[in-house]
Amino acid sequence: MNKIILLIDNSEQYGRSLLKGIVRYSKEKGPWLFCRMPLFYRETLK
């Protein structure tokens, strides 16, 4: 199983559309495991 960390801003339409496409692709080629960056790290990177 592939483990994928996505660092994509999903607050705008482009990022959300990109994530939807990645999820659709992973369902065809998977199984993939997606991980999100913890909130603590996201806030310290700003």
C-alpha contacts under 8 A as a table, 3 or more apart, distances in Angstrom:
res1	aa1	res2	aa2	distance
1	M	30	G	7.56
1	M	31	P	5.78
1	M	32	W	5.68
1	M	33	L	7.01
2	N	30	G	7.80
2	N	31	P	6.99
2	N	32	W	4.89
2	N	33	L	6.14
3	K	32	W	5.92
3	K	33	L	4.75
3	K	34	F	6.04
3	K	35	C	7.39
4	I	32	W	6.96
4	I	33	L	5.98
4	I	34	F	4.88
4	I	35	C	6.17
5	I	34	F	5.86
5	I	35	C	4.92
5	I	36	R	6.13
5	I	37	M	7.38
6	L	34	F	7.26
6	L	35	C	6.88
6	L	36	R	6.46
6	L	37	M	7.78
7	L	36	R	7.62
7	L	37	M	7.30
8	I	15	G	6.27
8	I	19	L	7.89
9	D	12	E	7.05
9	D	15	G	5.62
9	D	16	R	7.92
10	N	13	Q	7.18
10	N	14	Y	7.63
10	N	15	G	4.53
10	N	16	R	4.93
10	N	19	L	7.72
11	S	15	G	6.91
11	S	16	R	7.23
12	E	15	G	5.63
12	E	16	R	6.47
13	Q	16	R	5.14
13	Q	17	S	6.06
14	Y	17	S	5.21
14	Y	18	L	6.13
15	G	18	L	5.03
15	G	19	L	6.20
16	R	19	L	5.13
16	R	20	K	6.21
17	S	20	K	5.08
17	S	21	G	6.29
18	L	21	G	5.19
18	L	22	I	6.29
19	L	22	I	5.02
19	L	23	V	6.15
20	K	23	V	5.15
20	K	24	R	6.20
21	G	24	R	5.09
21	G	25	Y	6.19
22	I	25	Y	5.12
22	I	26	S	6.11
23	V	26	S	5.03
23	V	27	K	6.27
24	R	27	K	5.27
24	R	28	E	6.73
25	Y	28	E	5.26
25	Y	29	K	6.20
25	Y	30	G	7.87
26	S	29	K	5.00
26	S	30	G	4.73
26	S	31	P	6.67
26	S	32	W	6.20
27	K	30	G	5.32
27	K	31	P	6.80
27	K	32	W	7.95
37	M	41	Y	6.70
37	M	42	R	6.71
38	P	41	Y	5.65
38	P	42	R	6.59
39	L	42	R	5.06
39	L	43	E	6.21
40	F	43	E	5.43
40	F	44	T	6.43
41	Y	44	T	5.18
41	Y	45	L	6.27
42	R	45	L	5.39
42	R	46	K	6.98
43	E	46	K	5.74
